Each structure stands twice: as structure tokens, then as C-alpha cells.
Amino acid sequence: MDDAVSTLTRDPAVGGLTTGAVARLLGVAPTTLRSWDRRYGIGPASREGGRHRRWTAADIRLLECMCGLTNAGMPPAEAARAALAAASPESLPGPDDHEDEGRADRPASHAPGALPIGRARRECRGLARAAVRLDAHAMDELLAAAIERYGLLAAWESVIMPTLHAVGRKWETAGERYIEVEHLLSWHVSSALRRAASQRPPVAGSGVSLLACTPGESHTLALEALTAGLAQQGLPVRMFGAALPVEAMEEAVRRTGPAAVVLWAQSRSTASRALVARVESIEWGVRGARRRPVVLVAGPGWAGQLPPGARHPSGLAEALDALAAISRR
């Protein structure tokens, strides 16, 4: 993108870029650019033949500012006013205007693991808008920034999970229109969680946690967040993902000898009490010193049908605490 802008700056005769070209450079849908032009005046200064938009270097910089503000959670109308004001020569900062630079973007002081509610809502809006625009680069940046700034647990509970729920509700109420948004957001959340999980090697001497979705269950993101949380604590984990067949699960337990097994079920139809009993009965080790895993059930599918004596963490924080205690015994 910088190359395209610099080319336009060096050679005005290039005549500007088309809306489609700018959309590809910014990762924004062409319809979004046309909507911003029509609604907020964030559009090209010149038009080819009076109709076709041709975007200059200055126009593209204005769009970059607009995208950055909406990614941060600012409503589009407010972002447009701020971007246009920033582009105005009268709004350029003077020599004494930098004393408080950056303070507005600093999070308010808060307890570890918690976000101020206002900032959480703003960052959720920014992430949701980037998802609706199918802006892959912005989603990666926003997810990485949230995890780095607040930690994995707080970012998951206050930013990522609420945004996933909001996009899911939008899809449910809008027919088939937002399936691509939900899929793309889920993919980038998964990628961000895997990057977070790779930052620290496991500490020797701790018991392994085995994580898997029950047969027929395809929802993995919560288990991926748990995997990343355990990995960040240096606790060894084996994540087997979606719909692990029963026989494969039994073989994985025997081969890894885990201290704990977590079985995720999103719906009642995939929550099997018989499976829990089957995994709990698996033994390994030498005769006279055989061991069995501690089995935890997780996910909303287990509500109302918990196996007798089953552990059912209420959320990511409780699951992390329980598995850390089991792993370090």
C-alpha cells in the first residue's frame, strides 16, 4: 500500500486508483468505500468523467485514518468527522500540542485480568466492524493488540468472546448474510490463539492435559483458548480439535497418559455421559501402580445432564485454575 501511495505522490499524472484497487489495498469492501463517500464525504477529490471515482494519495491517506479510527471502535460517523478534521490544515498540531499525545488511547488503570467496560465495548465494536468489512489485516492487529495489552484471559472474556457472540447473533437474525463474516472472524481468532500458545515452551515435570471435542462436535474455539492459556503457563497440553472419534480418544489417552482430559460439548446432542464414564475408566501404567485421568466436562451442552461427580468449569479462568492444579500435583 505504501508503494501505491508513494507512486501517486511522485507522479500525479497516474490519475489515481479505482475504487476496486483501493478496496483491495485496504482490505475493505468496495461497497463500504462507496457508502463512506455517500454518507460521510470520505471520498475521492476527483471523478473520471464526472462519475467514476479516482482515489489520489491524499484520498487514500484519509481512508487509512478512517479505517484506523473505526478499527479502534469509533462509530463511522464520528470517525469520518475526526478523519476530515485531521486532514484539515487548521487542525494540524502546533509546537505545544503534544503534551498529552497518546493519553486518550491508554487504558484506564484496572485490576489484572479485567478491562474497563468502556474500552472493552470500544474494542469489541472495532473488531466487529473489521470482521464485517472482511478486513483480515485489521482483525489480526486488533486481536494481537488486545491479547498483548490485557493478557489472554481478559482479552478472551472481554473482547473476543463478546464479539463472536455479537457476530453470531447478527448471523441468526440476518438469514445467510453474515456467515462469511463469522467464519473469517473465527479463523483469525483461532490464528491469534495459536500464536499466543507458541510463545512459551512447556515446563518439564507437569502432567499433560488432553483436550478434545466430543464426537460430532465441531466448535473448537473455547478449547483453543484453553490450550493457549495452558501453554502460556508452561503447562503441557495436547489439543485434538473437533469431533474426535471415541476409539481415537481412547488411544490418545493411553498413549499420552494425561493428568486430565477435557471433553467439550456445545450442544446437548453431543454431550455423552457414557463417553465420560468410558474415558474415566481408561488405565495405564505398570500393574499395582495404574493411573486414570481426571475428566472435566466443558461447554453449554453439559448443562442439566452432568455425569455424577463430574467437574464442570464455569469458564476459561476456572478451567485454567483446575487444570493447573491437577497438572502440578
Order of alpha helices (4+ residues) and beta strands (2+ residues): alpha-alpha-alpha-beta-beta-alpha-alpha-alpha-alpha-alpha-alpha-alpha-beta-alpha-beta-alpha-beta-alpha-beta-alpha
